[in-house]
Amino acid sequence: MGLTALDIKKQPFKRIFRGFDPTAVVSFLDHVANEFQTIIQQNDAYATKVKCLEEQLLKYKDIELLLSDTLMTAQKTTDEARVNAQKEADWILKDAQTRASRFEDEARNRVSKLDNELISIRNQRDSFLARFKSILKTQLDLLEVISGDLRGDDRQEQAAPQPPRQQQIRTQPQRSAAADDDMIEDVPPQPVIIG
């Protein structure tokens, strides 16, 4: 067991002739014992403080370990999220490209179909115009014939004596129903305008 302040104060010494002054020795020993007691108290206080600091250090080490684990988990989660986000972005981009390609193909097909319809409508228009011109030409020719007949009739009426006041019925060349049907067949179908 270690030396205490009480041990220092109670330490007996032999008395010899011409030795040290007992009062000075006792006084010095009291002083040393008091200093030793102060050092022991400080030592105990330091030991308590060291123990407290060691406990705090253990807590901080636990916190450091926990923070390190949390940081590693967060880093791993961040890396996984980045990889997943990149995969999702790649998938979205690929899907968008696929859709764009499909829409582009559909648009091309629609444009091609509309071009074909436009060509068909133009052909129908041109055919209609050609038939209509033909019908108009035929009608104009017929009108010329009728006009010529009417002029000839007018000349004959002026040259011929006037019969008594009876109404003269002028005969016009009769067209048969079949002729009308032929002319109707010459008219092309009318285009349908889709709004």
ChimeraX attribute file (.defattr): number of C-alpha atoms within 10 A of each C-alpha:
attribute: neighborCount
match mode: 1-to-1
recipient: residues
	/A:1	3
	/A:2	4
	/A:3	9
	/A:4	12
	/A:5	19
	/A:6	14
	/A:7	12
	/A:8	17
	/A:9	17
	/A:10	12
	/A:11	10
	/A:12	8
	/A:13	8
	/A:14	6
	/A:15	9
	/A:16	7
	/A:17	6
	/A:18	6
	/A:19	8
	/A:20	10
	/A:21	9
	/A:22	11
	/A:23	9
	/A:24	10
	/A:25	12
	/A:26	15
	/A:27	13
	/A:28	13
	/A:29	20
	/A:30	17
	/A:31	15
	/A:32	15
	/A:33	20
	/A:34	16
	/A:35	13
	/A:36	18
	/A:37	15
	/A:38	13
	/A:39	12
	/A:40	14
	/A:41	12
	/A:42	12
	/A:43	12
	/A:44	12
	/A:45	12
	/A:46	13
	/A:47	12
	/A:48	12
	/A:49	12
	/A:50	13
	/A:51	12
	/A:52	12
	/A:53	13
	/A:54	12
	/A:55	12
	/A:56	12
	/A:57	14
	/A:58	12
	/A:59	12
	/A:60	12
	/A:61	12
	/A:62	12
	/A:63	12
	/A:64	13
	/A:65	12
	/A:66	12
	/A:67	12
	/A:68	12
	/A:69	12
	/A:70	12
	/A:71	12
	/A:72	12
	/A:73	12
	/A:74	12
	/A:75	12
	/A:76	12
	/A:77	12
	/A:78	12
	/A:79	12
	/A:80	12
	/A:81	12
	/A:82	12
	/A:83	12
	/A:84	12
	/A:85	12
	/A:86	12
	/A:87	12
	/A:88	12
	/A:89	12
	/A:90	12
	/A:91	12
	/A:92	12
	/A:93	12
	/A:94	12
	/A:95	12
	/A:96	12
	/A:97	12
	/A:98	12
	/A:99	12
	/A:100	12
	/A:101	12
	/A:102	12
	/A:103	12
	/A:104	12
	/A:105	12
	/A:106	12
	/A:107	12
	/A:108	12
	/A:109	12
	/A:110	12
	/A:111	12
	/A:112	12
	/A:113	12
	/A:114	12
	/A:115	12
	/A:116	12
	/A:117	12
	/A:118	12
	/A:119	12
	/A:120	13
	/A:121	16
	/A:122	13
	/A:123	12
	/A:124	16
	/A:125	16
	/A:126	13
	/A:127	15
	/A:128	18
	/A:129	14
	/A:130	15
	/A:131	17
	/A:132	15
	/A:133	12
	/A:134	14
	/A:135	16
	/A:136	12
	/A:137	12
	/A:138	13
	/A:139	12
	/A:140	12
	/A:141	12
	/A:142	12
	/A:143	12
	/A:144	12
	/A:145	12
	/A:146	14
	/A:147	12
	/A:148	12
	/A:149	13
	/A:150	14
	/A:151	12
	/A:152	12
	/A:153	13
	/A:154	12
	/A:155	11
	/A:156	11
	/A:157	12
	/A:158	10
	/A:159	9
	/A:160	9
	/A:161	8
	/A:162	9
	/A:163	9
	/A:164	6
	/A:165	6
	/A:166	7
	/A:167	7
	/A:168	7
	/A:169	6
	/A:170	8
	/A:171	6
	/A:172	9
	/A:173	7
	/A:174	7
	/A:175	8
	/A:176	9
	/A:177	9
	/A:178	9
	/A:179	11
	/A:180	11
	/A:181	10
	/A:182	11
	/A:183	13
	/A:184	11
	/A:185	11
	/A:186	15
	/A:187	16
	/A:188	16
	/A:189	11
	/A:190	10
	/A:191	12
	/A:192	7
	/A:193	6
	/A:194	4
	/A:195	3
